[in-house]
Amino acid sequence: MAQAPRRKKRRKHCAFCVDLSRVIDYKNVDMLADYLDDRGRIRKARQTGTCRKHQNRLSHSIKRAREMALLPYEV
């Protein structure tokens, strides 16, 4: 049997590098919730497509929002 040709995966681009108007802030709970999975854990950068710099800032903001009880810890 012949194998199907392999497709290259399209590289995800960081939403924060592309759109400079998006700001990472611990008070913006709706935006931070997009980067949490259904159990309340922070999604990995390879899942979301964020670069290392913005993933670091994102995780710090999520942790800060958890400390201030704006976001839940793991469910």
C-alpha positions, 0 to 999 in steps of 0.5 A, spaced: 500 500 500 502 506 498 502 511 504 499 518 503 503 524 503 505 527 509 503 534 510 507 539 514 504 542 520 503 550 519 507 554 524 503 557 529 504 565 530 504 568 537 498 572 538 501 578 542 507 579 537 502 579 531 497 584 534 501 589 538 494 592 541 493 586 545 496 587 552 497 581 557 494 584 564 492 580 570 486 584 570 483 581 564 480 575 566 477 573 559 483 573 555 487 569 561 481 564 561 483 563 553 490 560 556 487 555 561 484 548 559 478 545 562 481 543 569 484 550 570 491 549 568 496 553 564 496 551 557 503 549 554 506 554 549 506 549 543 498 548 544 497 556 544 502 558 539 505 563 544 512 565 544 517 564 550 517 571 552 509 572 552 508 565 555 512 567 561 509 574 561 502 570 561 504 565 566 506 570 571 499 574 570 495 568 571 499 566 577 498 573 579 490 573 578 490 566 582 493 570 588 488 575 587 482 570 587 480 572 580 482 566 577 481 559 580 486 554 581 486 547 578 479 544 579 
